[in-house]
Amino acid sequence: AETAQAASTGVTFAAASNAGSRAGQSKENQDACFVLQQDAAVTGCVADGHGAQGAAASSEIQKFLQTQLQSMPTGQRSPGRTLQELLLLADATVLASSVDMRLAGATCAVVRIEAAATGPRRIAVAHVGDC
């Protein structure tokens, strides 16, 4: 489980994951998540892998996005557009990785909340269906 609170935003994110089951048989947990707290922003991400290499796919997405988002400045004109572009880059990164994506993939959702020095908080949400 991951949790983080960004005092400047007044928001707490929490993420937990359990493996599912099919016909009473436990399945591999293929989820990857993180919560990233920065000065005036908090970002949460969940990637849900599927297929034979789903865990590897969601892990690659998680690592890529976490690295990229750590350097994302607050106060951008269009944080939603930036998240959208990062998800497209994550897709390309996973396809170029050593993960066999012929029978695997992942869905991914990212939410970012920024506290503004003046004015209301801003929220940006991005989702991709099948990476």
N, C-alpha and C positions, 0 to 999 in steps of 0.2 A: 504494500500500500504506500502511496505517495501522498504527502500533504504539504501545503505551503500557504502562508498567509502573507500578503503584501500590505503592510500597515498603511501605506499611502493610498491604496485603493480600497481598503476596508473589506476585501474579498478573501475568502478562504477557499481553496480548491482541495478536493480530496479525490483519490482514485483508488479503486480496489478491483481485483480481478480473480475469478475462479474458473477453473476448467469446467466445461460443460460435459454432458454425457449423451450417449445415444443408445437406446435400448438397454439401459442399465450399465453400460460400459463407459468408463471415464475416457474422455478425450484429452489430448494434449492441450494445455493452455497456450494459445498462440497470440495472446494480447501483449502489447508493450505500451507503457504509458510513462509520462513524466510531468512534473510540475516545475516550472522555472520562475523564480522570483528575481526581479530586477529592481532598480531604484524605484521607479514609479509605475511598474507594470508587473502583472502576473500572467503567465501563459500556461495552459493545460493542454495536453495532447493525449489522445488514445488512438492506437493503431491496432486493428483486429485482423490478424492473419487468418488465412484459410488455405486449404490444400496441403499437399505433402510437405512443402517447404514454407508453410504459413508463418511459423514461429521465426524463421530466419528472415522472411520478408518484413514482418512487422518490426523486428529488431533493427534491421538496416534502416528502415524509415525513421524509427525513433532516434537512432544515433545521428543520422543526418540532420533531422529537424532540430534536435537539441543543440547541436553544434552551431547551426545557422542562426537559431533564435537567440543564442547568447550574445550575438553581436548586433541584434536588431535594435536600433535606437528607438526611444519613445518619442512621441510627438510627430511622427511622420504624417504626411498629408493623407495617405491612404494605406493604413495598416492591413486592411482586408485584402487589398490588391497584392501586398507583399506576401501575406500568408498564402494566397492563391498561387502566386508564382513559386513559392517554396514547395508547395505540394506537387506542382508539376515537375520541379527539379528533383524532388524526392523520388517520384515515379521513374524518371530517367536514370537516377543513381542506382535504384534497385535493379532496373533492367540491365544496367551495365555491370552489376556486381557479379560475384561468383555464385549467387543464389540461382538455382534452376527455377525460373519463373514459368515454365511451360505448364505446370500443374499447381501453381500457387499464386497467391496475391494477398492483398490486404485492403481494408478500408481505413480511412484515417480522418479524424476530426480534430481541429485545433481551435481554441478560443483564447483570445488575448484581451485583457482589460487594462486600460491605462488610466491613471489619475492625471488630470490636467492641473497645471499650476493655477489656472483660472478657468472657470467653466465646468461643465459636467464631465463625468468619466466617459471614456470611449470604449466600446466593445467591438471586436472584430471576430468573425467566425468563418472558418473555411472547412470544407469537407470534400473528400474525393472518394468515389465509390470503389473502384477496383484498380489498385496500383498494379 
